[in-house]
Amino acid sequence: MWVFLSSLFATSLYAAAVFFAWRAAATARTPQGSVAWVVFLLALPFVAVPLYLYFGDHRFHGYRTARREAKQVIARIRSEAILHAPVGDSSSINFAPFEYCAHLKVMRGNDMRLLIDGPESFEAIFEAVDTAQYYILAQFYILRNDGLGREFQRRLCAAARRGVHVRLLIDAVGSIGLPEHYCDLMRKEGIEVIDRRTARGPRFRFQLNFRNHRKTVIVDGHRGFTGGVNVGDEYMGRSPSFGYWRDTFVELSGPVVPQLQLIFAEDWHWATGKPLINALNWTTPPAGRDANGLIVATGPGDLSETGNLLYFSAIAAARERIWIATPYHVPGIDIVTALSHAALRGVDVRIIVTDAFDHIIPWLAAFAYFDELREVGVRFYRYTQGFMHQKVFLVDDELAAVGTMNFDNRSFLLNFETMALFFDRDFAGEVAEMLERDLADSYEMVMSLREQPAYIRFGAPLARLLSPLL
């Protein structure tokens, strides 16, 4: 019997390896990826089959979006897009690639405010939460039971006691250390908190590799926030390891807020199975500086690789400069090619990365990309005043974006992300000034890989092998 069961197991495993090898050949993004998986699966099926179940697919199949079941809301947003269509000559940048990524239209009538670092970000978020009248939608990748986390909890509970309907989404992987009693206390106050143990979506099973990396706060459908900051003391600069934490959030008002709200409604519907559309306000008047704006949400549920396409479109649109601030630099070959082409066209391509690190593998992998891009004129700067976590890009003097997407394959292909784009010279100028200050706190990287310490020289090429997962 034992021999029979062992033979059955081995046969089943090899059959699974053959099936997954065929699937990898059919679905992998690149021929190199296909060959690597096929050889790995057929040569070492005992190791490769379990790894393929977790890491072998960059599509999150079955992600049903609320967008498909909210035709009335989509029709309203599209009618608003017609009413708030950008003025014809308001931008020299072609909106079409960005609108394709978003499945939404660029709309004018928006205002936005840069929020630099955690203290400024949460001061604005807490002020909005404290003045909420009807509802609060909040979503974070990381939520900790520390000083900031308990203050966040206190503010939400106070709002709920005032009669404000509060809904909270958290990622099960990012917030793995959050104790359940933290959520239970909020539930007792009437706050709807997603139960990570029962919610659908990326959790502890074969979708472990997919994560909802979005950070969003929406108040009454009129004010929205997104960016790189999570809810934890390190984001306030209180970490003894990192010290100062450099990050960026953005406060939104105007027609882009319903676009951001739609993304939250999609995620809520997927996680709970409950539609949220009819419970929300979808009418937001024009605001402030009348800027052209667009919310681009990307993820492995999309039919095309919208994360890659978003950055490719931004790089291709650049005529004078593209500046990128990111903690991680692990792009795919198509983005490397786009950056190289931009630099060869004479575009000022600057990428600011953090000199400190929180994850050693992506930090090491980045060194394997620097030399190739520096040869064609891309300039890299290493931020030295603390840990830099912001996700920002600037195109010429016209387009600036703030959001949650890192400049790496994980954000491009595996995470659910959000970027707020504004085609507005004034805002682009503000972002340029912010990045110029960051550049002043950085040094330009000129050392080649062969001049680096041994652990970087030998570690970077090995870490790059994992780049599809980073």
Sequence and secondary structure as in RCSB ss.txt:
>XXXX:A:sequence
MWVFLSSLFATSLYAAAVFFAWRAAATARTPQGSVAWVVFLLALPFVAVPLYLYFGDHRFHGYRTARREAKQVIA
RIRSEAILHAPVGDSSSINFAPFEYCAHLKVMRGNDMRLLIDGPESFEAIFEAVDTAQYYILAQFYILRNDGLGR
EFQRRLCAAARRGVHVRLLIDAVGSIGLPEHYCDLMRKEGIEVIDRRTARGPRFRFQLNFRNHRKTVIVDGHRGF
TGGVNVGDEYMGRSPSFGYWRDTFVELSGPVVPQLQLIFAEDWHWATGKPLINALNWTTPPAGRDANGLIVATGP
GDLSETGNLLYFSAIAAARERIWIATPYHVPGIDIVTALSHAALRGVDVRIIVTDAFDHIIPWLAAFAYFDELRE
VGVRFYRYTQGFMHQKVFLVDDELAAVGTMNFDNRSFLLNFETMALFFDRDFAGEVAEMLERDLADSYEMVMSLR
EQPAYIRFGAPLARLLSPLL
>XXXX:A:secstr
 HHHHHHHHHHHHHHHHHHHHHHHHHH SSHHHHHHHHHHHHH HHHHHHHHHHHS    TT   GGGG HHHHH
HHHHHHHHT   TTS SS  HHHHHHHTS  EEEEEEEEEEHHHHHHHHHHHHHHT SSEEEEEES B SSHHHH
HHHHHHHHHHHTT EEEEEE TTTTTT  HHHHHHHHHTT EE  TTT  SS SSTTTT EE   EEEETTTEEE
EES  BSGGGGT BTTTBSEE EEEEEESTHHHHHHHHHHHHHHHHHS   GGGS       TT EEEEEEEE T
TSSS HHHHHHHHHHHH SSEEEEE S EE  HHHHHHHHHHHHTT EEEEEEESS S HHHHHHHHHHHHHHHH
TT EEEEE SSEE   EEEETTTEEEEES  EEHIIIIIEEEEEEEEE HHHHHHHHHHHHHHHHTEEE    GG
GS HHHHHHHHHHHTTGGG 
